[in-house]
Amino acid sequence: MAALRDYLGTRPGATELLTSVHPGEVGSPTGFYLRLGFQDTGTDHEGERVLRLPL
């Protein structure tokens, strides 16, 4: 993930990386992404929570 973040940071106009996760206590990758520095945007997209990583 660090290599992807570093690469995207070199791309013109790239300011953030977005992903979405299915909420839930069992099997949800939310904690994984939050530990990597993603932030919860507070929005949902088609039943999934949207997370963002500033570049």
N, CA, C and O atoms as a Maestro MAE file, in Angstrom:
{
 s_m_m2io_version
 :::
 2.0.0
}

f_m_ct {
 s_m_title
 :::
 protein
 m_atom[220] {
  # First column is atom index #
  i_m_mmod_type
  r_m_x_coord
  r_m_y_coord
  r_m_z_coord
  i_m_residue_number
  s_m_chain_name
  s_m_pdb_residue_name
  s_m_pdb_atom_name
  i_m_atomic_number
  :::
  1 25 0.824 -1.178 0.000 1 A "MET " " N  " 7
  2 3 0.000 0.000 0.000 1 A "MET " " CA " 6
  3 2 0.873 1.247 0.000 1 A "MET " " C  " 6
  4 15 0.534 2.244 -0.638 1 A "MET " " O  " 8
  5 25 1.998 1.196 0.716 2 A "ALA " " N  " 7
  6 3 2.884 2.365 0.761 2 A "ALA " " CA " 6
  7 2 3.437 2.668 -0.624 2 A "ALA " " C  " 6
  8 15 3.532 3.831 -1.015 2 A "ALA " " O  " 8
  9 25 3.803 1.625 -1.368 3 A "ALA " " N  " 7
  10 3 4.331 1.832 -2.727 3 A "ALA " " CA " 6
  11 2 3.263 2.429 -3.631 3 A "ALA " " C  " 6
  12 15 3.560 3.306 -4.443 3 A "ALA " " O  " 8
  13 25 2.020 1.965 -3.502 4 A "LEU " " N  " 7
  14 3 0.923 2.513 -4.300 4 A "LEU " " CA " 6
  15 2 0.679 3.970 -3.944 4 A "LEU " " C  " 6
  16 15 0.496 4.809 -4.826 4 A "LEU " " O  " 8
  17 25 0.677 4.268 -2.659 5 A "ARG " " N  " 7
  18 3 0.482 5.653 -2.219 5 A "ARG " " CA " 6
  19 2 1.591 6.557 -2.755 5 A "ARG " " C  " 6
  20 15 1.328 7.658 -3.238 5 A "ARG " " O  " 8
  21 25 2.822 6.085 -2.664 6 A "ASP " " N  " 7
  22 3 3.953 6.876 -3.157 6 A "ASP " " CA " 6
  23 2 3.853 7.116 -4.659 6 A "ASP " " C  " 6
  24 15 4.097 8.225 -5.134 6 A "ASP " " O  " 8
  25 25 3.496 6.074 -5.402 7 A "TYR " " N  " 7
  26 3 3.354 6.221 -6.847 7 A "TYR " " CA " 6
  27 2 2.241 7.199 -7.200 7 A "TYR " " C  " 6
  28 15 2.433 8.096 -8.020 7 A "TYR " " O  " 8
  29 25 1.089 7.027 -6.585 8 A "LEU " " N  " 7
  30 3 -0.043 7.910 -6.895 8 A "LEU " " CA " 6
  31 2 0.275 9.357 -6.542 8 A "LEU " " C  " 6
  32 15 -0.221 10.276 -7.193 8 A "LEU " " O  " 8
  33 25 1.089 9.564 -5.528 9 A "GLY " " N  " 7
  34 3 1.490 10.909 -5.148 9 A "GLY " " CA " 6
  35 2 2.294 11.626 -6.224 9 A "GLY " " C  " 6
  36 15 2.401 12.852 -6.206 9 A "GLY " " O  " 8
  37 25 2.860 10.869 -7.162 10 A "THR " " N  " 7
  38 3 3.630 11.469 -8.253 10 A "THR " " CA " 6
  39 2 2.762 11.808 -9.454 10 A "THR " " C  " 6
  40 15 3.225 12.474 -10.379 10 A "THR " " O  " 8
  41 25 1.530 11.370 -9.455 11 A "ARG " " N  " 7
  42 3 0.638 11.573 -10.592 11 A "ARG " " CA " 6
  43 2 0.013 12.959 -10.533 11 A "ARG " " C  " 6
  44 15 -0.487 13.369 -9.486 11 A "ARG " " O  " 8
  45 25 0.035 13.678 -11.636 12 A "PRO " " N  " 7
  46 3 -0.544 15.032 -11.668 12 A "PRO " " CA " 6
  47 2 -2.023 15.026 -11.257 12 A "PRO " " C  " 6
  48 15 -2.823 14.255 -11.787 12 A "PRO " " O  " 8
  49 25 -2.358 15.877 -10.330 13 A "GLY " " N  " 7
  50 3 -3.743 16.043 -9.909 13 A "GLY " " CA " 6
  51 2 -4.230 15.028 -8.884 13 A "GLY " " C  " 6
  52 15 -5.350 15.150 -8.388 13 A "GLY " " O  " 8
  53 25 -3.417 14.034 -8.555 14 A "ALA " " N  " 7
  54 3 -3.848 13.027 -7.578 14 A "ALA " " CA " 6
  55 2 -3.719 13.607 -6.172 14 A "ALA " " C  " 6
  56 15 -2.638 14.031 -5.763 14 A "ALA " " O  " 8
  57 25 -4.816 13.622 -5.446 15 A "THR " " N  " 7
  58 3 -4.798 14.174 -4.091 15 A "THR " " CA " 6
  59 2 -5.263 13.185 -3.032 15 A "THR " " C  " 6
  60 15 -5.017 13.387 -1.843 15 A "THR " " O  " 8
  61 25 -5.938 12.111 -3.457 16 A "GLU " " N  " 7
  62 3 -6.443 11.146 -2.492 16 A "GLU " " CA " 6
  63 2 -6.687 9.805 -3.166 16 A "GLU " " C  " 6
  64 15 -6.871 9.727 -4.381 16 A "GLU " " O  " 8
  65 25 -6.685 8.760 -2.361 17 A "LEU " " N  " 7
  66 3 -7.031 7.421 -2.809 17 A "LEU " " CA " 6
  67 2 -8.294 7.033 -2.069 17 A "LEU " " C  " 6
  68 15 -8.346 7.098 -0.841 17 A "LEU " " O  " 8
  69 25 -9.308 6.632 -2.809 18 A "LEU " " N  " 7
  70 3 -10.584 6.247 -2.206 18 A "LEU " " CA " 6
  71 2 -10.772 4.735 -2.303 18 A "LEU " " C  " 6
  72 15 -10.345 4.104 -3.270 18 A "LEU " " O  " 8
  73 25 -11.409 4.174 -1.300 19 A "THR " " N  " 7
  74 3 -11.832 2.786 -1.327 19 A "THR " " CA " 6
  75 2 -13.141 2.694 -0.557 19 A "THR " " C  " 6
  76 15 -13.531 3.636 0.133 19 A "THR " " O  " 8
  77 25 -13.805 1.576 -0.674 20 A "SER " " N  " 7
  78 3 -15.028 1.382 0.104 20 A "SER " " CA " 6
  79 2 -14.977 0.009 0.752 20 A "SER " " C  " 6
  80 15 -14.368 -0.924 0.228 20 A "SER " " O  " 8
  81 25 -15.626 -0.094 1.898 21 A "VAL " " N  " 7
  82 3 -15.636 -1.344 2.649 21 A "VAL " " CA " 6
  83 2 -17.051 -1.662 3.093 21 A "VAL " " C  " 6
  84 15 -17.849 -0.774 3.394 21 A "VAL " " O  " 8
  85 25 -17.335 -2.940 3.126 22 A "HIS " " N  " 7
  86 3 -18.629 -3.384 3.637 22 A "HIS " " CA " 6
  87 2 -18.558 -3.333 5.158 22 A "HIS " " C  " 6
  88 15 -17.702 -3.983 5.758 22 A "HIS " " O  " 8
  89 25 -19.451 -2.566 5.790 23 A "PRO " " N  " 7
  90 3 -19.394 -2.446 7.249 23 A "PRO " " CA " 6
  91 2 -19.795 -3.739 7.943 23 A "PRO " " C  " 6
  92 15 -20.560 -4.538 7.403 23 A "PRO " " O  " 8
  93 25 -19.282 -3.929 9.111 24 A "GLY " " N  " 7
  94 3 -19.630 -5.095 9.911 24 A "GLY " " CA " 6
  95 2 -18.503 -5.442 10.851 24 A "GLY " " C  " 6
  96 15 -17.359 -5.039 10.643 24 A "GLY " " O  " 8
  97 25 -18.825 -6.182 11.873 25 A "GLU " " N  " 7
  98 3 -17.819 -6.538 12.859 25 A "GLU " " CA " 6
  99 2 -17.006 -7.755 12.443 25 A "GLU " " C  " 6
  100 15 -15.852 -7.893 12.849 25 A "GLU " " O  " 8
  101 25 -17.583 -8.630 11.647 26 A "VAL " " N  " 7
  102 3 -16.905 -9.865 11.255 26 A "VAL " " CA " 6
  103 2 -16.494 -9.775 9.786 26 A "VAL " " C  " 6
  104 15 -17.343 -9.629 8.906 26 A "VAL " " O  " 8
  105 25 -15.207 -9.862 9.532 27 A "GLY " " N  " 7
  106 3 -14.721 -9.906 8.169 27 A "GLY " " CA " 6
  107 2 -14.571 -8.569 7.475 27 A "GLY " " C  " 6
  108 15 -14.192 -8.536 6.304 27 A "GLY " " O  " 8
  109 25 -14.850 -7.476 8.141 28 A "SER " " N  " 7
  110 3 -14.721 -6.170 7.511 28 A "SER " " CA " 6
  111 2 -13.262 -5.719 7.555 28 A "SER " " C  " 6
  112 15 -12.617 -5.837 8.596 28 A "SER " " O  " 8
  113 25 -12.725 -5.199 6.433 29 A "PRO " " N  " 7
  114 3 -11.354 -4.710 6.415 29 A "PRO " " CA " 6
  115 2 -11.205 -3.275 6.920 29 A "PRO " " C  " 6
  116 15 -10.141 -2.677 6.762 29 A "PRO " " O  " 8
  117 25 -12.244 -2.721 7.518 30 A "THR " " N  " 7
  118 3 -12.203 -1.327 7.957 30 A "THR " " CA " 6
  119 2 -10.999 -1.036 8.850 30 A "THR " " C  " 6
  120 15 -10.281 -0.068 8.604 30 A "THR " " O  " 8
  121 25 -10.765 -1.840 9.866 31 A "GLY " " N  " 7
  122 3 -9.649 -1.624 10.776 31 A "GLY " " CA " 6
  123 2 -8.310 -1.643 10.058 31 A "GLY " " C  " 6
  124 15 -7.427 -0.846 10.374 31 A "GLY " " O  " 8
  125 25 -8.151 -2.540 9.101 32 A "PHE " " N  " 7
  126 3 -6.927 -2.632 8.308 32 A "PHE " " CA " 6
  127 2 -6.652 -1.310 7.609 32 A "PHE " " C  " 6
  128 15 -5.546 -0.776 7.688 32 A "PHE " " O  " 8
  129 25 -7.668 -0.781 6.922 33 A "TYR " " N  " 7
  130 3 -7.493 0.477 6.191 33 A "TYR " " CA " 6
  131 2 -7.259 1.657 7.130 33 A "TYR " " C  " 6
  132 15 -6.445 2.530 6.830 33 A "TYR " " O  " 8
  133 25 -7.951 1.695 8.242 34 A "LEU " " N  " 7
  134 3 -7.748 2.793 9.194 34 A "LEU " " CA " 6
  135 2 -6.328 2.776 9.748 34 A "LEU " " C  " 6
  136 15 -5.731 3.834 9.949 34 A "LEU " " O  " 8
  137 25 -5.781 1.592 9.997 35 A "ARG " " N  " 7
  138 3 -4.395 1.497 10.486 35 A "ARG " " CA " 6
  139 2 -3.397 1.966 9.430 35 A "ARG " " C  " 6
  140 15 -2.292 2.385 9.773 35 A "ARG " " O  " 8
  141 25 -3.765 1.902 8.162 36 A "LEU " " N  " 7
  142 3 -2.896 2.368 7.081 36 A "LEU " " CA " 6
  143 2 -2.985 3.874 6.873 36 A "LEU " " C  " 6
  144 15 -2.248 4.434 6.060 36 A "LEU " " O  " 8
  145 25 -3.884 4.532 7.602 37 A "GLY " " N  " 7
  146 3 -4.000 5.978 7.484 37 A "GLY " " CA " 6
  147 2 -5.223 6.462 6.737 37 A "GLY " " C  " 6
  148 15 -5.404 7.668 6.569 37 A "GLY " " O  " 8
  149 25 -6.073 5.541 6.279 38 A "PHE " " N  " 7
  150 3 -7.316 5.957 5.631 38 A "PHE " " CA " 6
  151 2 -8.213 6.618 6.658 38 A "PHE " " C  " 6
  152 15 -8.137 6.316 7.849 38 A "PHE " " O  " 8
  153 25 -9.056 7.513 6.196 39 A "GLN " " N  " 7
  154 3 -9.998 8.222 7.055 39 A "GLN " " CA " 6
  155 2 -11.416 7.906 6.582 39 A "GLN " " C  " 6
  156 15 -11.676 7.813 5.382 39 A "GLN " " O  " 8
  157 25 -12.311 7.747 7.524 40 A "ASP " " N  " 7
  158 3 -13.720 7.533 7.200 40 A "ASP " " CA " 6
  159 2 -14.293 8.850 6.708 40 A "ASP " " C  " 6
  160 15 -14.212 9.861 7.406 40 A "ASP " " O  " 8
  161 25 -14.874 8.849 5.510 41 A "THR " " N  " 7
  162 3 -15.431 10.084 4.949 41 A "THR " " CA " 6
  163 2 -16.806 10.403 5.507 41 A "THR " " C  " 6
  164 15 -17.297 11.521 5.352 41 A "THR " " O  " 8
  165 25 -17.431 9.427 6.157 42 A "GLY " " N  " 7
  166 3 -18.771 9.640 6.675 42 A "GLY " " CA " 6
  167 2 -19.856 9.450 5.627 42 A "GLY " " C  " 6
  168 15 -21.025 9.738 5.883 42 A "GLY " " O  " 8
  169 25 -19.475 8.966 4.449 43 A "THR " " N  " 7
  170 3 -20.460 8.744 3.390 43 A "THR " " CA " 6
  171 2 -20.513 7.265 3.035 43 A "THR " " C  " 6
  172 15 -19.567 6.510 3.258 43 A "THR " " O  " 8
  173 25 -21.647 6.886 2.479 44 A "ASP " " N  " 7
  174 3 -21.857 5.521 2.007 44 A "ASP " " CA " 6
  175 2 -22.065 5.540 0.504 44 A "ASP " " C  " 6
  176 15 -22.605 6.495 -0.055 44 A "ASP " " O  " 8
  177 25 -21.626 4.462 -0.138 45 A "HIS " " N  " 7
  178 3 -21.846 4.296 -1.576 45 A "HIS " " CA " 6
  179 2 -22.323 2.868 -1.805 45 A "HIS " " C  " 6
  180 15 -21.572 1.912 -1.608 45 A "HIS " " O  " 8
  181 25 -23.556 2.735 -2.214 46 A "GLU " " N  " 7
  182 3 -24.165 1.435 -2.497 46 A "GLU " " CA " 6
  183 2 -23.992 0.466 -1.328 46 A "GLU " " C  " 6
  184 15 -23.665 -0.704 -1.524 46 A "GLU " " O  " 8
  185 25 -24.212 0.963 -0.116 47 A "GLY " " N  " 7
  186 3 -24.171 0.126 1.076 47 A "GLY " " CA " 6
  187 2 -22.791 -0.079 1.663 47 A "GLY " " C  " 6
  188 15 -22.644 -0.801 2.649 47 A "GLY " " O  " 8
  189 25 -21.786 0.534 1.087 48 A "GLU " " N  " 7
  190 3 -20.432 0.414 1.616 48 A "GLU " " CA " 6
  191 2 -19.939 1.768 2.117 48 A "GLU " " C  " 6
  192 15 -20.307 2.812 1.579 48 A "GLU " " O  " 8
  193 25 -19.115 1.736 3.138 49 A "ARG " " N  " 7
  194 3 -18.555 2.951 3.719 49 A "ARG " " CA " 6
  195 2 -17.359 3.397 2.889 49 A "ARG " " C  " 6
  196 15 -16.516 2.574 2.531 49 A "ARG " " O  " 8
  197 25 -17.275 4.686 2.580 50 A "VAL " " N  " 7
  198 3 -16.196 5.238 1.763 50 A "VAL " " CA " 6
  199 2 -15.075 5.743 2.669 50 A "VAL " " C  " 6
  200 15 -15.306 6.501 3.611 50 A "VAL " " O  " 8
  201 25 -13.859 5.305 2.359 51 A "LEU " " N  " 7
  202 3 -12.670 5.716 3.104 51 A "LEU " " CA " 6
  203 2 -11.731 6.453 2.150 51 A "LEU " " C  " 6
  204 15 -11.726 6.186 0.948 51 A "LEU " " O  " 8
  205 25 -10.935 7.383 2.692 52 A "ARG " " N  " 7
  206 3 -9.995 8.125 1.847 52 A "ARG " " CA " 6
  207 2 -8.619 8.179 2.492 52 A "ARG " " C  " 6
  208 15 -8.479 8.249 3.713 52 A "ARG " " O  " 8
  209 25 -7.615 8.143 1.632 53 A "LEU " " N  " 7
  210 3 -6.237 8.280 2.074 53 A "LEU " " CA " 6
  211 2 -5.659 9.508 1.382 53 A "LEU " " C  " 6
  212 15 -5.453 9.486 0.169 53 A "LEU " " O  " 8
  213 25 -5.394 10.577 2.128 54 A "PRO " " N  " 7
  214 3 -4.787 11.753 1.510 54 A "PRO " " CA " 6
  215 2 -3.397 11.394 0.973 54 A "PRO " " C  " 6
  216 15 -2.646 10.654 1.608 54 A "PRO " " O  " 8
  217 25 -3.076 11.925 -0.189 55 A "LEU " " N  " 7
  218 3 -1.765 11.627 -0.787 55 A "LEU " " CA " 6
  219 2 -0.769 12.731 -0.501 55 A "LEU " " C  " 6
  220 15 0.383 12.648 -0.927 55 A "LEU " " O  " 8
  :::
 }
 m_bond[219] {
  # First column is bond index #
  i_m_from
  i_m_to
  i_m_order
  :::
  1 1 2 1
  2 2 3 1
  3 3 4 2
  4 3 5 1
  5 5 6 1
  6 6 7 1
  7 7 8 2
  8 7 9 1
  9 9 10 1
  10 10 11 1
  11 11 12 2
  12 11 13 1
  13 13 14 1
  14 14 15 1
  15 15 16 2
  16 15 17 1
  17 17 18 1
  18 18 19 1
  19 19 20 2
  20 19 21 1
  21 21 22 1
  22 22 23 1
  23 23 24 2
  24 23 25 1
  25 25 26 1
  26 26 27 1
  27 27 28 2
  28 27 29 1
  29 29 30 1
  30 30 31 1
  31 31 32 2
  32 31 33 1
  33 33 34 1
  34 34 35 1
  35 35 36 2
  36 35 37 1
  37 37 38 1
  38 38 39 1
  39 39 40 2
  40 39 41 1
  41 41 42 1
  42 42 43 1
  43 43 44 2
  44 43 45 1
  45 45 46 1
  46 46 47 1
  47 47 48 2
  48 47 49 1
  49 49 50 1
  50 50 51 1
  51 51 52 2
  52 51 53 1
  53 53 54 1
  54 54 55 1
  55 55 56 2
  56 55 57 1
  57 57 58 1
  58 58 59 1
  59 59 60 2
  60 59 61 1
  61 61 62 1
  62 62 63 1
  63 63 64 2
  64 63 65 1
  65 65 66 1
  66 66 67 1
  67 67 68 2
  68 67 69 1
  69 69 70 1
  70 70 71 1
  71 71 72 2
  72 71 73 1
  73 73 74 1
  74 74 75 1
  75 75 76 2
  76 75 77 1
  77 77 78 1
  78 78 79 1
  79 79 80 2
  80 79 81 1
  81 81 82 1
  82 82 83 1
  83 83 84 2
  84 83 85 1
  85 85 86 1
  86 86 87 1
  87 87 88 2
  88 87 89 1
  89 89 90 1
  90 90 91 1
  91 91 92 2
  92 91 93 1
  93 93 94 1
  94 94 95 1
  95 95 96 2
  96 95 97 1
  97 97 98 1
  98 98 99 1
  99 99 100 2
  100 99 101 1
  101 101 102 1
  102 102 103 1
  103 103 104 2
  104 103 105 1
  105 105 106 1
  106 106 107 1
  107 107 108 2
  108 107 109 1
  109 109 110 1
  110 110 111 1
  111 111 112 2
  112 111 113 1
  113 113 114 1
  114 114 115 1
  115 115 116 2
  116 115 117 1
  117 117 118 1
  118 118 119 1
  119 119 120 2
  120 119 121 1
  121 121 122 1
  122 122 123 1
  123 123 124 2
  124 123 125 1
  125 125 126 1
  126 126 127 1
  127 127 128 2
  128 127 129 1
  129 129 130 1
  130 130 131 1
  131 131 132 2
  132 131 133 1
  133 133 134 1
  134 134 135 1
  135 135 136 2
  136 135 137 1
  137 137 138 1
  138 138 139 1
  139 139 140 2
  140 139 141 1
  141 141 142 1
  142 142 143 1
  143 143 144 2
  144 143 145 1
  145 145 146 1
  146 146 147 1
  147 147 148 2
  148 147 149 1
  149 149 150 1
  150 150 151 1
  151 151 152 2
  152 151 153 1
  153 153 154 1
  154 154 155 1
  155 155 156 2
  156 155 157 1
  157 157 158 1
  158 158 159 1
  159 159 160 2
  160 159 161 1
  161 161 162 1
  162 162 163 1
  163 163 164 2
  164 163 165 1
  165 165 166 1
  166 166 167 1
  167 167 168 2
  168 167 169 1
  169 169 170 1
  170 170 171 1
  171 171 172 2
  172 171 173 1
  173 173 174 1
  174 174 175 1
  175 175 176 2
  176 175 177 1
  177 177 178 1
  178 178 179 1
  179 179 180 2
  180 179 181 1
  181 181 182 1
  182 182 183 1
  183 183 184 2
  184 183 185 1
  185 185 186 1
  186 186 187 1
  187 187 188 2
  188 187 189 1
  189 189 190 1
  190 190 191 1
  191 191 192 2
  192 191 193 1
  193 193 194 1
  194 194 195 1
  195 195 196 2
  196 195 197 1
  197 197 198 1
  198 198 199 1
  199 199 200 2
  200 199 201 1
  201 201 202 1
  202 202 203 1
  203 203 204 2
  204 203 205 1
  205 205 206 1
  206 206 207 1
  207 207 208 2
  208 207 209 1
  209 209 210 1
  210 210 211 1
  211 211 212 2
  212 211 213 1
  213 213 214 1
  214 214 215 1
  215 215 216 2
  216 215 217 1
  217 217 218 1
  218 218 219 1
  219 219 220 2
  :::
 }
}
